[in-house]
Amino acid sequence: MRKLLISFVLFCLILAFFGCSSNKVSKEEKKEISKTTIYKPENVKVPKWIFEKLEEGDFVIGISPKSFDYDKMVDASKGMAAVIKGRNTGSYSISKYASQNAGEDDAYAEFELNVSSSIEEVKRIYNSLNLIDETYLYGFFIGLYSMKECEIEKAFVNISELTEPEWISEEEMIVTDEVILSKAFATSINLDIAWEKAAENARIEMGKFLEKDVQGLLKSTDEKIDKSVAVETTIKTCKMDITRSHIVANIKDGLFSYKVFIEMKMER
């Protein structure tokens, strides 16, 4: 009976040992699967104008998900290009802050928004845009648009050879007597949304260097002081251009996400 008990205990110890080893491998494998990796397809060349603004001409980029319906795909990217062009031409960066303090209870809220200064202007731009060049990247259609019909000299870059540019690590804002350079980034599972949001963030950051219009409100009640402060800053930004960009495609758990860096310039 004693030998049987000892044998049973040894069997349980061996089983527990291998069970722990199995669980350890499983956790390591799971950790490896959850690791984020940068995706760079081999032998994929795209136009250089995606990453650097052409020296001559007034161009804007539009992006849309790849589709079998070519006309619908181009129309969607053209719509995005018109909105970006409109907001770069003239837009309002709105920053709102609100707080309330009533005794021990307090609340706080804040948001930032960048909106077009004129819907009619965006429509006019949309109707005037011409598709100059196009390409596909990461399952998205990328179009180069201009309000003038023209031809461009094409130059290409290999995606697998791209490295993080130095300008990304430089100061977010560079202000001189001639220009203001604003840099921002955004991440999304959709390349078009990441691009739009990065451009919006760059405009908002640029707006913080311009004049601010601040309003405040203070009110009191009969029995207790109820302080409510609302601050709204509305800033007009005009004549901006996206000068450089950088795209990082990440894969995690089999899902893609895109981090877009944008550099925007405004002449003073």
TORKOL-4160 file (C-alpha; in steps of 0.2 Angstrom, whole numbers, padded with zeros to 4 digits, m for minus):
268
<pt num="1" X="0000" Y="0000" Z="0000"/>
<pt num="2" X="0014" Y="0012" Z="0004"/>
<pt num="3" X="0023" Y="0008" Z="m0012"/>
<pt num="4" X="0007" Y="0011" Z="m0021"/>
<pt num="5" X="0005" Y="0028" Z="m0013"/>
<pt num="6" X="0023" Y="0033" Z="m0017"/>
<pt num="7" X="0020" Y="0029" Z="m0035"/>
<pt num="8" X="0005" Y="0039" Z="m0036"/>
<pt num="9" X="0013" Y="0054" Z="m0028"/>
<pt num="10" X="0028" Y="0053" Z="m0040"/>
<pt num="11" X="0015" Y="0051" Z="m0055"/>
<pt num="12" X="0006" Y="0067" Z="m0049"/>
<pt num="13" X="0023" Y="0077" Z="m0048"/>
<pt num="14" X="0028" Y="0071" Z="m0065"/>
<pt num="15" X="0011" Y="0076" Z="m0072"/>
<pt num="16" X="0012" Y="0093" Z="m0064"/>
<pt num="17" X="0029" Y="0097" Z="m0070"/>
<pt num="18" X="0025" Y="0093" Z="m0088"/>
<pt num="19" X="0008" Y="0103" Z="m0086"/>
<pt num="20" X="0018" Y="0118" Z="m0080"/>
<pt num="21" X="0030" Y="0117" Z="m0094"/>
<pt num="22" X="0016" Y="0115" Z="m0107"/>
<pt num="23" X="0007" Y="0131" Z="m0099"/>
<pt num="24" X="0023" Y="0140" Z="m0100"/>
<pt num="25" X="0026" Y="0137" Z="m0118"/>
<pt num="26" X="0008" Y="0141" Z="m0122"/>
<pt num="27" X="0010" Y="0158" Z="m0113"/>
<pt num="28" X="0026" Y="0162" Z="m0122"/>
<pt num="29" X="0018" Y="0157" Z="m0139"/>
<pt num="30" X="0003" Y="0169" Z="m0135"/>
<pt num="31" X="0015" Y="0183" Z="m0131"/>
<pt num="32" X="0024" Y="0180" Z="m0147"/>
<pt num="33" X="0008" Y="0181" Z="m0157"/>
<pt num="34" X="0003" Y="0197" Z="m0148"/>
<pt num="35" X="0019" Y="0206" Z="m0153"/>
<pt num="36" X="0018" Y="0221" Z="m0164"/>
<pt num="37" X="0028" Y="0220" Z="m0180"/>
<pt num="38" X="0031" Y="0232" Z="m0194"/>
<pt num="39" X="0026" Y="0226" Z="m0211"/>
<pt num="40" X="0036" Y="0231" Z="m0226"/>
<pt num="41" X="0032" Y="0221" Z="m0242"/>
<pt num="42" X="0046" Y="0216" Z="m0253"/>
<pt num="43" X="0048" Y="0223" Z="m0271"/>
<pt num="44" X="0034" Y="0236" Z="m0269"/>
<pt num="45" X="0037" Y="0253" Z="m0277"/>
<pt num="46" X="0026" Y="0268" Z="m0275"/>
<pt num="47" X="0027" Y="0286" Z="m0281"/>
<pt num="48" X="0038" Y="0297" Z="m0270"/>
<pt num="49" X="0024" Y="0310" Z="m0270"/>
<pt num="50" X="0016" Y="0300" Z="m0256"/>
<pt num="51" X="0030" Y="0305" Z="m0244"/>
<pt num="52" X="0037" Y="0322" Z="m0251"/>
<pt num="53" X="0027" Y="0336" Z="m0259"/>
<pt num="54" X="0031" Y="0339" Z="m0277"/>
<pt num="55" X="0042" Y="0355" Z="m0279"/>
<pt num="56" X="0031" Y="0363" Z="m0292"/>
<pt num="57" X="0012" Y="0363" Z="m0293"/>
<pt num="58" X="m0003" Y="0363" Z="m0280"/>
<pt num="59" X="m0007" Y="0345" Z="m0276"/>
<pt num="60" X="m0017" Y="0336" Z="m0263"/>
<pt num="61" X="m0018" Y="0317" Z="m0259"/>
<pt num="62" X="m0034" Y="0307" Z="m0257"/>
<pt num="63" X="m0036" Y="0290" Z="m0250"/>
<pt num="64" X="m0049" Y="0277" Z="m0250"/>
<pt num="65" X="m0051" Y="0258" Z="m0247"/>
<pt num="66" X="m0047" Y="0247" Z="m0263"/>
<pt num="67" X="m0063" Y="0242" Z="m0272"/>
<pt num="68" X="m0069" Y="0233" Z="m0288"/>
<pt num="69" X="m0079" Y="0248" Z="m0292"/>
<pt num="70" X="m0065" Y="0260" Z="m0298"/>
<pt num="71" X="m0076" Y="0275" Z="m0301"/>
<pt num="72" X="m0083" Y="0274" Z="m0283"/>
<pt num="73" X="m0066" Y="0271" Z="m0276"/>
<pt num="74" X="m0059" Y="0287" Z="m0285"/>
<pt num="75" X="m0074" Y="0297" Z="m0280"/>
<pt num="76" X="m0071" Y="0293" Z="m0262"/>
<pt num="77" X="m0053" Y="0298" Z="m0262"/>
<pt num="78" X="m0057" Y="0313" Z="m0272"/>
<pt num="79" X="m0069" Y="0318" Z="m0258"/>
<pt num="80" X="m0056" Y="0316" Z="m0245"/>
<pt num="81" X="m0044" Y="0326" Z="m0255"/>
<pt num="82" X="m0057" Y="0340" Z="m0257"/>
<pt num="83" X="m0060" Y="0341" Z="m0238"/>
<pt num="84" X="m0041" Y="0341" Z="m0234"/>
<pt num="85" X="m0038" Y="0354" Z="m0248"/>
<pt num="86" X="m0052" Y="0365" Z="m0241"/>
<pt num="87" X="m0046" Y="0364" Z="m0223"/>
<pt num="88" X="m0028" Y="0368" Z="m0228"/>
<pt num="89" X="m0034" Y="0383" Z="m0238"/>
<pt num="90" X="m0044" Y="0390" Z="m0223"/>
<pt num="91" X="m0051" Y="0381" Z="m0208"/>
<pt num="92" X="m0056" Y="0384" Z="m0189"/>
<pt num="93" X="m0047" Y="0375" Z="m0176"/>
<pt num="94" X="m0059" Y="0375" Z="m0161"/>
<pt num="95" X="m0053" Y="0371" Z="m0143"/>
<pt num="96" X="m0066" Y="0370" Z="m0129"/>
<pt num="97" X="m0063" Y="0368" Z="m0111"/>
<pt num="98" X="m0077" Y="0367" Z="m0098"/>
<pt num="99" X="m0076" Y="0364" Z="m0079"/>
<pt num="100" X="m0088" Y="0366" Z="m0065"/>
<pt num="101" X="m0085" Y="0366" Z="m0046"/>
<pt num="102" X="m0099" Y="0366" Z="m0034"/>
<pt num="103" X="m0093" Y="0362" Z="m0016"/>
<pt num="104" X="m0086" Y="0344" Z="m0016"/>
<pt num="105" X="m0093" Y="0340" Z="m0033"/>
<pt num="106" X="m0083" Y="0345" Z="m0049"/>
<pt num="107" X="m0083" Y="0340" Z="m0067"/>
<pt num="108" X="m0071" Y="0343" Z="m0082"/>
<pt num="109" X="m0072" Y="0341" Z="m0100"/>
<pt num="110" X="m0061" Y="0345" Z="m0115"/>
<pt num="111" X="m0061" Y="0343" Z="m0134"/>
<pt num="112" X="m0052" Y="0349" Z="m0149"/>
<pt num="113" X="m0060" Y="0350" Z="m0167"/>
<pt num="114" X="m0054" Y="0356" Z="m0184"/>
<pt num="115" X="m0068" Y="0361" Z="m0196"/>
<pt num="116" X="m0069" Y="0368" Z="m0214"/>
<pt num="117" X="m0072" Y="0387" Z="m0215"/>
<pt num="118" X="m0084" Y="0385" Z="m0230"/>
<pt num="119" X="m0094" Y="0369" Z="m0236"/>
<pt num="120" X="m0097" Y="0378" Z="m0252"/>
<pt num="121" X="m0078" Y="0380" Z="m0254"/>
<pt num="122" X="m0075" Y="0362" Z="m0252"/>
<pt num="123" X="m0089" Y="0358" Z="m0265"/>
<pt num="124" X="m0081" Y="0370" Z="m0277"/>
<pt num="125" X="m0064" Y="0362" Z="m0274"/>
<pt num="126" X="m0071" Y="0344" Z="m0277"/>
<pt num="127" X="m0078" Y="0349" Z="m0293"/>
<pt num="128" X="m0062" Y="0357" Z="m0299"/>
<pt num="129" X="m0050" Y="0342" Z="m0294"/>
<pt num="130" X="m0042" Y="0332" Z="m0307"/>
<pt num="131" X="m0034" Y="0315" Z="m0304"/>
<pt num="132" X="m0015" Y="0317" Z="m0309"/>
<pt num="133" X="m0008" Y="0300" Z="m0303"/>
<pt num="134" X="m0013" Y="0285" Z="m0293"/>
<pt num="135" X="m0006" Y="0270" Z="m0284"/>
<pt num="136" X="m0011" Y="0256" Z="m0272"/>
<pt num="137" X="m0003" Y="0253" Z="m0255"/>
<pt num="138" X="m0008" Y="0241" Z="m0241"/>
<pt num="139" X="m0025" Y="0238" Z="m0249"/>
<pt num="140" X="m0029" Y="0257" Z="m0251"/>
<pt num="141" X="m0031" Y="0267" Z="m0267"/>
<pt num="142" X="m0020" Y="0283" Z="m0266"/>
<pt num="143" X="m0024" Y="0297" Z="m0278"/>
<pt num="144" X="m0014" Y="0313" Z="m0282"/>
<pt num="145" X="m0026" Y="0327" Z="m0287"/>
<pt num="146" X="m0023" Y="0345" Z="m0293"/>
<pt num="147" X="m0035" Y="0359" Z="m0298"/>
<pt num="148" X="m0025" Y="0361" Z="m0314"/>
<pt num="149" X="m0023" Y="0347" Z="m0327"/>
<pt num="150" X="m0004" Y="0343" Z="m0328"/>
<pt num="151" X="0009" Y="0330" Z="m0330"/>
<pt num="152" X="0022" Y="0326" Z="m0317"/>
<pt num="153" X="0039" Y="0318" Z="m0318"/>
<pt num="154" X="0037" Y="0301" Z="m0309"/>
<pt num="155" X="0050" Y="0295" Z="m0296"/>
<pt num="156" X="0047" Y="0279" Z="m0285"/>
<pt num="157" X="0053" Y="0273" Z="m0268"/>
<pt num="158" X="0054" Y="0255" Z="m0262"/>
<pt num="159" X="0044" Y="0252" Z="m0247"/>
<pt num="160" X="0055" Y="0239" Z="m0240"/>
<pt num="161" X="0070" Y="0251" Z="m0240"/>
<pt num="162" X="0061" Y="0265" Z="m0231"/>
<pt num="163" X="0067" Y="0270" Z="m0214"/>
<pt num="164" X="0061" Y="0282" Z="m0201"/>
<pt num="165" X="0065" Y="0300" Z="m0207"/>
<pt num="166" X="0075" Y="0312" Z="m0196"/>
<pt num="167" X="0061" Y="0325" Z="m0197"/>
<pt num="168" X="0050" Y="0314" Z="m0186"/>
<pt num="169" X="0061" Y="0315" Z="m0171"/>
<pt num="170" X="0064" Y="0334" Z="m0173"/>
<pt num="171" X="0053" Y="0347" Z="m0163"/>
<pt num="172" X="0034" Y="0346" Z="m0166"/>
<pt num="173" X="0033" Y="0365" Z="m0170"/>
<pt num="174" X="0046" Y="0375" Z="m0179"/>
<pt num="175" X="0042" Y="0394" Z="m0180"/>
<pt num="176" X="0052" Y="0406" Z="m0190"/>
<pt num="177" X="0049" Y="0423" Z="m0197"/>
<pt num="178" X="0044" Y="0416" Z="m0213"/>
<pt num="179" X="0035" Y="0399" Z="m0210"/>
<pt num="180" X="0027" Y="0388" Z="m0196"/>
<pt num="181" X="0030" Y="0370" Z="m0197"/>
<pt num="182" X="0019" Y="0358" Z="m0188"/>
<pt num="183" X="0021" Y="0339" Z="m0186"/>
<pt num="184" X="0008" Y="0327" Z="m0179"/>
<pt num="185" X="0003" Y="0309" Z="m0181"/>
<pt num="186" X="m0012" Y="0298" Z="m0179"/>
<pt num="187" X="m0015" Y="0279" Z="m0179"/>
<pt num="188" X="m0030" Y="0269" Z="m0186"/>
<pt num="189" X="m0035" Y="0253" Z="m0193"/>
<pt num="190" X="m0039" Y="0263" Z="m0209"/>
<pt num="191" X="m0025" Y="0272" Z="m0218"/>
<pt num="192" X="m0037" Y="0285" Z="m0225"/>
<pt num="193" X="m0043" Y="0289" Z="m0207"/>
<pt num="194" X="m0025" Y="0289" Z="m0200"/>
<pt num="195" X="m0020" Y="0302" Z="m0213"/>
<pt num="196" X="m0035" Y="0313" Z="m0211"/>
<pt num="197" X="m0033" Y="0313" Z="m0192"/>
<pt num="198" X="m0014" Y="0317" Z="m0193"/>
<pt num="199" X="m0017" Y="0332" Z="m0204"/>
<pt num="200" X="m0031" Y="0338" Z="m0192"/>
<pt num="201" X="m0019" Y="0336" Z="m0177"/>
<pt num="202" X="m0006" Y="0346" Z="m0187"/>
<pt num="203" X="m0018" Y="0360" Z="m0190"/>
<pt num="204" X="m0024" Y="0361" Z="m0172"/>
<pt num="205" X="m0006" Y="0362" Z="m0166"/>
<pt num="206" X="m0002" Y="0375" Z="m0178"/>
<pt num="207" X="m0018" Y="0385" Z="m0173"/>
<pt num="208" X="m0011" Y="0386" Z="m0155"/>
<pt num="209" X="0002" Y="0398" Z="m0161"/>
<pt num="210" X="m0010" Y="0410" Z="m0168"/>
<pt num="211" X="m0021" Y="0423" Z="m0159"/>
<pt num="212" X="m0034" Y="0416" Z="m0147"/>
<pt num="213" X="m0051" Y="0423" Z="m0143"/>
<pt num="214" X="m0055" Y="0417" Z="m0125"/>
<pt num="215" X="m0072" Y="0419" Z="m0116"/>
<pt num="216" X="m0075" Y="0416" Z="m0098"/>
<pt num="217" X="m0091" Y="0415" Z="m0087"/>
<pt num="218" X="m0093" Y="0416" Z="m0068"/>
<pt num="219" X="m0110" Y="0413" Z="m0060"/>
<pt num="220" X="m0115" Y="0412" Z="m0042"/>
<pt num="221" X="m0131" Y="0405" Z="m0033"/>
<pt num="222" X="m0140" Y="0411" Z="m0018"/>
<pt num="223" X="m0135" Y="0398" Z="m0006"/>
<pt num="224" X="m0118" Y="0392" Z="m0012"/>
<pt num="225" X="m0105" Y="0398" Z="m0024"/>
<pt num="226" X="m0107" Y="0388" Z="m0040"/>
<pt num="227" X="m0092" Y="0392" Z="m0052"/>
<pt num="228" X="m0094" Y="0387" Z="m0070"/>
<pt num="229" X="m0080" Y="0391" Z="m0082"/>
<pt num="230" X="m0081" Y="0389" Z="m0101"/>
<pt num="231" X="m0067" Y="0393" Z="m0112"/>
<pt num="232" X="m0068" Y="0393" Z="m0131"/>
<pt num="233" X="m0054" Y="0396" Z="m0142"/>
<pt num="234" X="m0057" Y="0398" Z="m0161"/>
<pt num="235" X="m0042" Y="0400" Z="m0172"/>
<pt num="236" X="m0042" Y="0403" Z="m0191"/>
<pt num="237" X="m0028" Y="0394" Z="m0200"/>
<pt num="238" X="m0025" Y="0398" Z="m0219"/>
<pt num="239" X="m0015" Y="0393" Z="m0234"/>
<pt num="240" X="m0007" Y="0377" Z="m0227"/>
<pt num="241" X="0002" Y="0363" Z="m0236"/>
<pt num="242" X="0007" Y="0345" Z="m0232"/>
<pt num="243" X="0025" Y="0345" Z="m0236"/>
<pt num="244" X="0031" Y="0328" Z="m0230"/>
<pt num="245" X="0023" Y="0312" Z="m0223"/>
<pt num="246" X="0028" Y="0294" Z="m0217"/>
<pt num="247" X="0017" Y="0279" Z="m0215"/>
<pt num="248" X="0021" Y="0264" Z="m0204"/>
<pt num="249" X="0011" Y="0248" Z="m0206"/>
<pt num="250" X="0009" Y="0237" Z="m0190"/>
<pt num="251" X="0003" Y="0220" Z="m0188"/>
<pt num="252" X="m0003" Y="0213" Z="m0171"/>
<pt num="253" X="m0013" Y="0197" Z="m0169"/>
<pt num="254" X="m0015" Y="0197" Z="m0188"/>
<pt num="255" X="m0023" Y="0214" Z="m0189"/>
<pt num="256" X="m0016" Y="0229" Z="m0198"/>
<pt num="257" X="m0015" Y="0247" Z="m0191"/>
<pt num="258" X="m0007" Y="0262" Z="m0199"/>
<pt num="259" X="0003" Y="0276" Z="m0190"/>
<pt num="260" X="0004" Y="0291" Z="m0201"/>
<pt num="261" X="0016" Y="0306" Z="m0198"/>
<pt num="262" X="0012" Y="0323" Z="m0206"/>
<pt num="263" X="0022" Y="0339" Z="m0208"/>
<pt num="264" X="0012" Y="0354" Z="m0212"/>
<pt num="265" X="0018" Y="0371" Z="m0217"/>
<pt num="266" X="0010" Y="0388" Z="m0217"/>
<pt num="267" X="0018" Y="0404" Z="m0223"/>
<pt num="268" X="0017" Y="0419" Z="m0211"/>
